[in-house]
Amino acid sequence: MKNKHTVLLGLITLLVLPVLLVVGCAPAPAPEPETAPDPFTVVWGPDKEQVVTLTGDSAGHVAGKTSEFTLLLGNISSETWGGEYIVQLLDSDGIVMEIARKTFSVPAGLETQVEIPVQFDDALDGPYGLSLYIPTREAQSVHTIWIGEKSEVNAGPWPSLASHPWLWPESAALNEETARQKAEEFVKNSSTFVFDGMENSLELVETLYPDIENAWQFVYHFESRQAGYGDRTGEMLAQVITPHEAIITVEQGEIKSAIMDGKWDMVNQQMIDDVEDIEITLAPIHEVEVVIMESFPVQVGVHIKGGLSDGCTTFHDAVVTREGDTVNIEVTVQRPGDAICTQVYGFFEKNLNLGSEFTAGTTYNLKVNDYTTTFEIS
């Protein structure tokens, strides 16, 4: 009986041992291959006064995980450089996701480094275009990056600057409301408003319609708690409620110009008068209306509507002189001489009081630049 058990145990051992040997020697599953990061650097304008550098990895990105890119904005000019940068992920048809959209202001002679983290959506896989767009530079670069394993698939072509980003169907509709929202957000994020603007005082008082497609000018009023413009940290400030008027020009979804009180450039964060070359010219006059006021003595007012030739041009001054029965008003506008401006034709309106020294029954000549008319007090 003992021998039978011994033989049976030996047979079982002989059968099981090869299975154990096979199982014990089986190799462990191979780990999924990792794609090397493959760093890249994109540089704009190394020989210009503003240098833009974007760095990151071309590959090694994983859907659902966070990657990071670095934007370096260098300003070697003698003036503050401001604007907006937009970073988006593209496929061949348009925008896949927006990564970053923020304003920047780089003081003269300095540089600003911005870290841009991004968590790619779980469904993303393959090659995509990483687009950097700076409207004020009117420049765009698209670099191919890979999410997941890199393959031999042809990447691109990616959409170009000619259609970036506002003309794509995926982007926000181009209408007055979206343009207004962009203008209002710009005012709220401007250095003057952030420093001491009174939130409840911000008000849209007028909307102008330049003679160009998808362009608007929004006129905002708000009050600050102190005098001055921009970030005034460390300055001696007058504690006085200060009213402001900001004219924001939006064209094709971009902030083309932003002028406060006719003297502060909100985009470049500088006084317009600080620009060395200021061109002052006579304004084109479109309408002149004489208003006889119901007062004693009777006073005469005049309403003037003039033109602004482009997005950088603003009202400058109106000087009234009188020679006998002729009243002359010289109306001027101003613009930075070396500025590259959007070709948006706009308008301004001014009300002037000419006083009360007029005789009833006399016909007076009124000359506003090259516009002439007459008026009479009955």
Backbone torsions as a table, in degrees:
resi	resn	phi	psi	omega
1	MET	NA	-39.0	-179.5
2	LYS	-66.4	-36.5	-179.5
3	ASN	-68.0	-37.1	178.6
4	LYS	-61.9	-44.7	178.3
5	HIS	-62.0	-37.7	-177.8
6	THR	-67.4	-42.2	179.7
7	VAL	-65.3	-43.8	-179.5
8	LEU	-61.8	-43.4	179.2
9	LEU	-63.4	-37.4	178.7
10	GLY	-65.7	-39.2	178.7
11	LEU	-65.1	-42.3	179.4
12	ILE	-63.0	-41.5	-179.8
13	THR	-62.5	-42.1	-179.9
14	LEU	-65.2	-32.5	179.9
15	LEU	-76.6	-39.1	-174.6
16	VAL	-79.2	-35.2	-173.7
17	LEU	-57.5	-43.4	178.2
18	PRO	-62.8	-36.3	178.9
19	VAL	-63.2	-43.4	179.8
20	LEU	-64.0	-38.8	-180.0
21	LEU	-65.2	-40.5	-179.6
22	VAL	-65.9	-46.4	-179.2
23	VAL	-64.4	-45.1	-176.6
24	GLY	-65.5	-27.1	-176.8
25	CYS	-95.6	-2.2	-178.0
26	ALA	-64.6	132.9	-179.4
27	PRO	-69.1	148.9	178.1
28	ALA	-69.3	150.4	179.4
29	PRO	-57.4	137.6	-179.3
30	ALA	-72.1	136.7	178.4
31	PRO	-66.8	150.7	178.3
32	GLU	-62.6	136.1	-177.4
33	PRO	-63.6	140.3	176.6
34	GLU	-100.4	140.6	179.6
35	THR	-89.0	130.6	-179.6
36	ALA	-62.0	145.5	-176.0
37	PRO	-60.6	-41.5	179.2
38	ASP	55.5	74.4	-177.2
39	PRO	-61.4	150.9	176.0
40	PHE	-135.1	158.6	174.7
41	THR	-140.0	127.8	176.5
42	VAL	-115.2	127.5	-178.3
43	VAL	-123.1	129.0	173.3
44	TRP	-104.1	136.6	167.4
45	GLY	56.3	53.3	177.8
46	PRO	-63.8	-18.6	179.4
47	ASP	-104.9	15.3	-178.9
48	LYS	-111.2	176.2	-176.8
49	GLU	-76.8	-23.0	175.0
50	GLN	-119.4	123.6	-176.6
51	VAL	-114.9	130.5	-179.7
52	VAL	-115.3	128.4	180.0
53	THR	-129.5	125.8	177.3
54	LEU	-118.2	126.1	179.5
55	THR	-127.6	155.2	179.0
56	GLY	172.1	-158.2	179.4
57	ASP	-113.6	138.7	176.8
58	SER	-77.0	-29.2	-177.2
59	ALA	-139.2	-179.7	180.0
60	GLY	88.8	7.2	179.6
61	HIS	-85.9	144.1	-177.0
62	VAL	-123.5	129.0	178.5
63	ALA	-58.9	135.2	180.0
64	GLY	88.0	-11.4	178.3
65	LYS	-110.4	166.3	-174.3
66	THR	-97.0	132.7	171.7
67	SER	-116.6	167.4	-177.0
68	GLU	-137.8	136.6	175.1
69	PHE	-120.2	158.1	-177.7
70	THR	-125.6	129.2	177.4
71	LEU	-112.0	124.9	179.3
72	LEU	-115.6	121.2	-178.9
73	LEU	-111.6	110.2	-178.0
74	GLY	-107.9	132.2	-177.9
75	ASN	-123.5	103.9	179.9
76	ILE	-101.4	11.5	177.8
77	SER	-82.5	179.4	-179.2
78	SER	-96.0	6.7	-178.9
79	GLU	-130.2	156.0	176.7
80	THR	-63.1	139.0	178.7
81	TRP	-113.1	121.4	-179.5
82	GLY	-130.6	161.9	178.3
83	GLY	169.3	-149.9	-177.8
84	GLU	-141.2	140.5	172.6
85	TYR	-116.9	144.3	-178.5
86	ILE	-129.6	123.4	178.3
87	VAL	-116.5	125.4	-177.1
88	GLN	-137.4	157.3	174.1
89	LEU	-102.8	129.9	-173.9
90	LEU	-119.0	151.9	158.7
91	ASP	-115.4	-170.3	-174.3
92	SER	-68.0	-15.7	-177.2
93	ASP	-99.0	-23.8	-176.5
94	GLY	163.8	-146.5	-174.7
95	ILE	-85.0	126.4	175.1
96	VAL	-91.3	-46.1	176.4
97	MET	-158.4	148.0	175.4
98	GLU	-93.0	128.2	-175.3
99	ILE	-95.8	-45.9	-178.3
100	ALA	-155.6	144.8	174.8
101	ARG	-150.3	104.6	-175.3
102	LYS	-145.7	155.4	174.8
103	THR	-88.1	158.5	178.7
104	PHE	-142.5	156.5	175.0
105	SER	-146.0	115.7	-176.4
106	VAL	-112.2	116.7	179.4
107	PRO	-61.2	159.0	179.8
108	ALA	-58.3	133.4	175.4
109	GLY	78.1	6.4	-177.6
110	LEU	-121.7	176.4	175.5
111	GLU	-137.0	152.7	-179.8
112	THR	-122.8	129.7	177.9
113	GLN	-106.8	130.3	-177.4
114	VAL	-122.2	124.2	174.5
115	GLU	-89.3	130.7	-176.0
116	ILE	-119.9	94.0	176.3
117	PRO	-80.7	148.2	178.7
118	VAL	-147.3	132.0	172.9
119	GLN	-103.7	111.4	-177.4
120	PHE	-72.5	140.7	-179.2
121	ASP	-59.1	149.4	-175.6
122	ASP	-59.5	-31.4	-174.1
123	ALA	-81.8	-5.6	-174.8
124	LEU	-78.8	135.9	179.5
125	ASP	-157.9	129.8	176.7
126	GLY	111.0	-164.0	-178.7
127	PRO	-83.9	142.5	175.9
128	TYR	-140.9	162.4	176.1
129	GLY	-98.8	125.6	175.4
130	LEU	-93.5	109.9	-173.4
131	SER	-100.8	128.5	169.9
132	LEU	-111.5	125.0	-175.9
133	TYR	-131.5	126.6	176.7
134	ILE	-123.4	102.3	-174.6
135	PRO	-56.8	-41.1	-177.1
136	THR	-65.4	-24.4	174.5
137	ARG	-89.7	-9.6	-175.0
138	GLU	49.4	47.2	-176.2
139	ALA	-138.9	148.2	179.1
140	GLN	-142.4	142.8	169.2
141	SER	-130.1	144.8	177.7
142	VAL	-126.9	122.6	179.4
143	HIS	-116.1	135.3	-179.4
144	THR	-76.0	130.5	173.2
145	ILE	-125.7	158.2	-177.9
146	TRP	-117.8	129.7	174.3
147	ILE	-108.6	123.2	-171.6
148	GLY	87.6	-161.5	-176.1
149	GLU	-73.2	135.6	178.3
150	LYS	-75.3	136.6	-177.0
151	SER	-129.9	-171.9	-179.6
152	GLU	-92.2	8.6	179.7
153	VAL	-62.0	136.5	177.1
154	ASN	-68.1	128.4	-178.7
155	ALA	-92.4	139.9	176.6
156	GLY	84.4	-164.1	-1.8
157	PRO	-72.0	150.3	-179.3
158	TRP	-97.0	151.0	178.4
159	PRO	-58.0	146.1	-174.8
160	SER	-98.8	177.2	-179.6
161	LEU	-58.3	-30.3	-176.7
162	ALA	-59.4	-24.4	-179.5
163	SER	-124.2	22.1	-173.0
164	HIS	-113.0	135.9	-16.4
165	PRO	-104.3	-0.8	-163.0
166	TRP	-82.6	-15.4	-176.8
167	LEU	-94.2	-2.3	178.3
168	TRP	-77.7	144.4	179.2
169	PRO	-61.1	-28.3	-176.3
170	GLU	-72.5	-20.5	-177.0
171	SER	-81.0	169.0	-178.3
172	ALA	-60.5	143.7	-178.3
173	ALA	-60.8	140.6	178.7
174	LEU	-82.9	98.2	177.2
175	ASN	-144.8	172.3	-175.1
176	GLU	-61.9	-37.9	-176.0
177	GLU	-66.3	-45.1	179.1
178	THR	-66.7	-35.5	176.6
179	ALA	-65.6	-40.8	179.1
180	ARG	-63.3	-42.5	179.4
181	GLN	-61.4	-39.9	179.2
182	LYS	-65.7	-41.3	179.3
183	ALA	-64.4	-43.7	-179.2
184	GLU	-65.0	-40.3	178.6
185	GLU	-64.1	-36.9	178.2
186	PHE	-62.7	-44.7	179.6
187	VAL	-62.9	-44.5	-178.5
188	LYS	-62.7	-32.0	-179.2
189	ASN	-92.7	-0.2	179.5
190	SER	-69.1	151.8	-174.2
191	SER	-62.7	-35.2	180.0
192	THR	-65.4	-46.6	-178.0
193	PHE	-69.5	-40.3	-179.9
194	VAL	-63.5	-37.3	-175.7
195	PHE	-65.5	-51.8	-177.8
196	ASP	-154.8	24.9	177.0
197	GLY	-68.0	144.7	-179.9
198	MET	-93.0	111.9	-170.8
199	GLU	-52.8	-46.5	-174.7
200	ASN	-74.8	-7.8	-177.9
201	SER	-89.4	-11.6	-176.0
202	LEU	-69.0	126.9	-174.7
203	GLU	-147.8	133.4	172.3
204	LEU	-82.8	117.4	-174.8
205	VAL	-105.0	-19.5	-177.8
206	GLU	-162.3	146.6	173.3
207	THR	-123.7	127.3	-179.8
208	LEU	-109.4	151.5	-173.8
209	TYR	-122.5	90.2	177.8
210	PRO	-60.5	155.8	-177.7
211	ASP	-81.6	64.4	178.6
212	ILE	-155.5	147.2	-175.6
213	GLU	-68.6	139.1	176.0
214	ASN	56.1	46.2	177.8
215	ALA	-137.0	139.8	178.5
216	TRP	-143.2	155.0	170.3
217	GLN	-122.5	125.0	-177.9
218	PHE	-110.9	128.1	-178.8
219	VAL	-104.6	116.2	-179.7
220	TYR	-112.1	142.8	170.3
221	HIS	-114.7	141.8	171.4
222	PHE	-157.3	169.6	-179.3
223	GLU	-120.3	144.2	173.5
224	SER	-110.0	157.2	-178.4
225	ARG	-80.4	-14.2	-177.5
226	GLN	-142.0	164.5	179.9
227	ALA	-78.0	157.3	173.6
228	GLY	109.1	-179.3	-175.7
229	TYR	-132.8	155.2	174.7
230	GLY	72.5	-163.8	178.2
231	ASP	-81.5	110.3	-174.7
232	ARG	-104.6	26.7	180.0
233	THR	-56.4	129.4	178.1
234	GLY	86.5	-3.3	179.8
235	GLU	-91.6	155.2	172.4
236	MET	-79.8	118.6	-171.5
237	LEU	-118.9	144.9	174.6
238	ALA	-81.6	122.7	-179.6
239	GLN	-80.5	82.6	-176.6
240	VAL	-144.3	136.9	177.1
241	ILE	-63.8	121.7	-173.5
242	THR	-118.5	117.9	177.7
243	PRO	-79.2	145.8	179.1
244	HIS	-132.3	150.8	171.8
245	GLU	-124.9	122.7	-179.9
246	ALA	-115.4	126.0	177.7
247	ILE	-107.8	112.8	-175.6
248	ILE	-108.8	122.7	178.1
249	THR	-101.2	121.8	178.5
250	VAL	-115.6	123.6	178.8
251	GLU	-132.0	127.3	-179.0
252	GLN	52.1	37.5	177.6
253	GLY	79.6	2.8	-179.3
254	GLU	-109.1	147.9	170.9
255	ILE	-78.4	106.1	-177.6
256	LYS	-86.7	-34.9	175.7
257	SER	-157.4	156.2	179.3
258	ALA	-151.3	110.0	-175.8
259	ILE	-119.7	129.8	179.5
260	MET	-108.7	126.3	176.6
261	ASP	56.9	22.0	179.4
262	GLY	69.2	10.0	-175.0
263	LYS	-139.6	-15.0	-177.1
264	TRP	-116.5	120.9	177.4
265	ASP	-82.8	107.9	-174.8
266	MET	-75.4	-21.7	179.2
267	VAL	-77.5	-49.9	-177.3
268	ASN	-92.8	-1.4	175.1
269	GLN	55.6	57.4	178.4
270	GLN	-156.5	156.9	174.4
271	MET	-70.0	136.4	178.6
272	ILE	-62.0	-35.3	179.8
273	ASP	-67.3	-15.9	178.7
274	ASP	-77.6	-16.4	176.7
275	VAL	-71.6	130.8	-172.3
276	GLU	-61.5	-42.3	-173.1
277	ASP	-107.2	94.9	178.0
278	ILE	-106.5	123.5	177.9
279	GLU	-92.8	121.4	176.9
280	ILE	-113.1	121.1	-176.1
281	THR	-134.4	163.6	175.2
282	LEU	-67.7	139.2	-179.1
283	ALA	-81.5	141.0	169.8
284	PRO	-68.6	131.6	-176.0
285	ILE	-105.2	127.2	-177.8
286	HIS	-102.8	-37.8	-178.0
287	GLU	-143.3	142.6	172.3
288	VAL	-136.0	124.7	179.7
289	GLU	-125.5	123.4	177.2
290	VAL	-88.8	132.6	-178.4
291	VAL	-119.2	118.9	175.1
292	ILE	-90.8	112.8	-173.8
293	MET	-81.4	145.3	177.2
294	GLU	-84.2	82.1	-178.6
295	SER	-142.5	170.5	174.9
296	PHE	-132.5	119.6	-4.3
297	PRO	-68.1	164.1	-179.2
298	VAL	-64.4	132.0	177.9
299	GLN	-113.0	153.8	-178.3
300	VAL	-115.3	129.1	175.7
301	GLY	-117.8	163.7	177.6
302	VAL	-140.3	134.8	177.4
303	HIS	-107.8	125.5	-175.3
304	ILE	-119.9	132.1	172.0
305	LYS	-117.4	119.4	-177.9
306	GLY	-122.8	173.6	-175.9
307	GLY	-106.0	151.9	174.6
308	LEU	-120.1	117.6	-167.6
309	SER	-69.1	-26.0	178.0
310	ASP	-155.3	-177.2	-174.1
311	GLY	-69.0	-15.2	179.9
312	CYS	-96.7	-10.6	-175.9
313	THR	-83.3	134.7	179.1
314	THR	-133.3	162.4	175.6
315	PHE	-62.0	140.8	180.0
316	HIS	-111.9	-60.2	-174.6
317	ASP	-163.8	161.1	172.7
318	ALA	-135.4	117.4	-176.2
319	VAL	-113.5	123.7	-177.9
320	VAL	-102.8	128.2	172.5
321	THR	-130.6	160.4	-177.4
322	ARG	-140.2	135.0	175.4
323	GLU	-128.9	97.7	-179.2
324	GLY	62.6	-118.9	-177.6
325	ASP	-92.1	11.5	-179.5
326	THR	-115.9	127.4	175.9
327	VAL	-107.2	124.3	178.2
328	ASN	-108.9	133.4	175.2
329	ILE	-125.6	117.4	176.3
330	GLU	-98.4	115.0	-178.1
331	VAL	-109.5	126.4	-177.2
332	THR	-122.6	154.8	173.8
333	VAL	-123.4	165.0	-177.2
334	GLN	-136.7	152.6	174.5
335	ARG	-155.1	149.9	174.8
336	PRO	-65.2	129.1	-173.8
337	GLY	-65.6	-30.8	-175.9
338	ASP	-102.7	12.9	-175.6
339	ALA	-79.5	145.8	171.5
340	ILE	-100.3	111.2	-168.4
341	CYS	-119.7	152.0	174.8
342	THR	-69.0	141.5	-177.7
343	GLN	-85.5	67.4	178.4
344	VAL	-111.9	116.0	179.6
345	TYR	-84.0	124.5	-179.3
346	GLY	-123.7	-171.4	-176.4
347	PHE	-138.6	157.4	169.3
348	PHE	-132.8	158.8	178.2
349	GLU	-135.2	137.2	-179.2
350	LYS	-135.8	142.1	174.3
351	ASN	-112.5	127.5	-179.9
352	LEU	-122.8	146.0	175.1
353	ASN	-103.1	117.6	-178.6
354	LEU	-87.6	-4.7	176.8
355	GLY	96.3	-162.6	-173.4
356	SER	-124.4	5.7	-176.1
357	GLU	-85.8	65.3	178.8
358	PHE	-132.3	143.9	-176.7
359	THR	-100.1	133.1	179.3
360	ALA	-62.2	140.9	178.1
361	GLY	85.5	-6.0	179.0
362	THR	-95.5	136.4	176.4
363	THR	-89.5	126.4	-179.0
364	TYR	-110.9	142.8	174.9
365	ASN	-94.0	135.7	178.7
366	LEU	-122.8	120.9	179.0
367	LYS	-117.3	118.5	176.3
368	VAL	-115.6	98.7	-170.4
369	ASN	55.1	-117.5	-179.7
370	ASP	-98.6	11.4	179.4
371	TYR	-99.5	127.5	-179.4
372	THR	-124.5	146.9	176.4
373	THR	-157.3	176.9	176.9
374	THR	-130.2	161.9	174.8
375	PHE	-151.0	160.4	-178.7
376	GLU	-147.8	139.3	176.2
377	ILE	-94.6	120.3	-178.1
378	SER	-83.8	NA	NA
